[in-house]
Each structure stands twice: as structure tokens, then as C-alpha cells.
Amino acid sequence: MKRSFYQWLMTQRNPNGHDELANFANNAFFDQAFPKQSEDYHEIAQYLELNGTYLPNMDVFDGAFREYQELNQL
């Protein structure tokens, strides 16, 4: 079964981590309105552009989404 982006992102959480992906995952965990069931790049990107103040830049999301897509193609 294919996981949503959020479900995959939660596997990247690390409360003690300092890399951008771990920070993104840690902050998304506390974002009650994050589109948790979505697998759609554009839906999530639009949400983050409007609400993702915890994301330093969209490059972090773009890289994370690429990783997510690569794993889902296996």
C-alpha cells in the first residue's frame, strides 16, 4: 500500500536531528492542518507556500518529495 507523503515524512523525524529534512518532519508533525492524506506534489506545495512558515525554503520540500517519489517507485 502506498503511503502518503506525510506518512513517509514522519519516518524522517529525529527530535535531536539538525538537518533540514529532520527539522521539516519534526515541524510538520506539530502542524495540525498539514494535508496528511495527500500524495499530490502541487496540493502539498501550495499548502506549504501559504502555511509552512517553519520551512526555511521550498527546496527542502522539493528534495523530500523527490525522495518520497523514488521510494514509491520501487
N, C-alpha and C positions, 0 to 999 in steps of 0.2 A: 504494500500500500504506500502510495506517495505521501510524503509528509508536506505540510505547509511550510512556507519559508520561516514563519515564527517558530514552529516546532524544531526545524533544523537549527535556527539561530540559538535556541535555548541550549543546544548541545555545545555551543561555543562559550557559554558563560564561565567566568572564572572570577569570583569576587576579589581575589588577590592579584589578578592579572592587570597588566598595564598596557597591553597592546590595544590598538583601535578596535579590532573585532570583538575582543572580550568586553571592552567598555561599551560598545554598541549593544551587545547582547545583555549585559547587566542592566543598562538603562531601559532597553525595550521591555525587559521583564517587569519593570515598575510602571510601564506605560499602559494604563487600563484600556485605552482606546485603540491600541495597535491592532491592525487588521489580522488577527490571529489565524484565520482560516484561509487566507489568500495565498495563492501560488503565482499571482499575476504581478509582474515587474512594475507595470505602469500604475496599478492601483496602490501598491506599497510606496513607490517613489513619490506619487502625488501626496499621499498621506504624510510622508516624512518631510517633504518640502514645506508643507503647511504647519506641521506639528512637531517635527523632530528636532526641537531646539537642543537636545542632548547630543545630536550628531554633528561632529565638527565640520564635515563636508560630505557631499553625496558620493565622493569617490569611495568612502568606506562602505557605503551601501552597495555600490556597483560591484566592488570586489567581492563582497559577501554573497551577493546574488549570483555572481559567476560561479563561485564555489558550490553554492546550493544547486545550480543547474547541472554542473559537472557530475555531482554525486547522484542526481536523479536520473541521469542518462545511463548509469551503469545497470 
